[in-house]
Each structure stands twice: as structure tokens, then as C-alpha cells.
Amino acid sequence: MKNVNKLALGGILSGISVMLAIWIHFPIIPGAGFLLYDPADVPILIGGFMLGPAVGAAMAFIVSVIMAAVTGQGGPIGALMHFLSTGTLVILASYIYLKNRTRVGAVKGMIAGSIGMVVIMVIANLILTPIYMGVPREVVIGMLLPAIIPFNLLKAGINSAFTFLIYKKVSGFLKNVAE
């Protein structure tokens, strides 16, 4: 795939990601309505698998900045947290898949990416949420097990499962369009 085609495909998938985040988002953890699930990581995972972890990371960054600018949700801290979560998932998953382009490689990558996302978001929430929400760190610690960890596991797991189910069909179509 030529560089211009890769750039165009990354842009298209990033645009789809933004649209999914704007159109489909809802809380999935009772009592933590500020943690919204969206399927926006699916096109970024597809892009990472097709185009590599560096492009996947770039897509995660672009989508994070656009979402903060368009929705105003979270401002710079929200954009950073979005990038950390999606970037971790996509970089780990696509790197492992790049080394082993099989269904097993994809599953291993998405499991590693999901675990990495949970770990990085625990750390990010402990550092950034007290600043962002103006609450003591103890409040965030109290939210880890009932809300933050399950939310990130669910979001990464659901988006990874969707990606696994559609990747082969979508990637074949996208390769034909982009070449």
C-alpha cells in the first residue's frame, strides 16, 4: 500500500472513529455515569492492525485531540487520558499482531492491549483525575475496583471483540479500496 493510500486510509478510519464516539456513547457502570463506553477504538484497532502500531498511535492521538476540541469533554486532560487508553490498547495489540499475523496473534495482542489499557488507566486516573475532577486521590482509589477497572476491562474487551469479529472482512475491503 502506498504512503498516500495509508495516510488516506488512516484519515478515513480516524473520521469513522470520531463519528462513532459522537453518535454512540453511554454509561455502562452504575454510579459512574461519567465513564462512557463508545466503540471508537474499533476503527483505530483496525487501522493499527492494517497499517502498524505507529499509525495506530497517530490515529489515537488525532482522534483524542479532535474529540476534546469538538465535544469539549475533558479538555486537555480528557484528551490525554483518551490517548493513553486508546493508544496503549492499539499499540500493544497491533505490535503483537504485526509479529504474528494470525487469529491467535490478534487475540494475544488484544488481550495484552486490554490489560495494558487497564494498568495505564489506573495510573492515569490516580494522577490526573484528582486534578481534572478536583477530588482527593482517596476518592479515586475508592473508585478503582467498583468503576474504573471494570469500565476499562469492559471497554477494551467489547471493542476488541468487535474488532476480532469484523477485521478480516473489513480489512479485505479496505485493502482493495486503498490500492
Secondary structure, DSSP 8 states (H G I E B T S, - for coil): --HHHHHHHHHHHHHHHHHHHHHS-EE-STT-TTSEE-STHHHHHHHHHHH-HHHHHHHHHHHHHHHHHHH-SSHHHHHHHHHHHHHHHHHHHHHHHHHS-SHHHHHHHHHHHHHHHHHHHHHHHHHHHHHHH---HHHHHHHIIIIIHHHHHHHHHHHHHHHHHHHHHHHHHHHHHH-
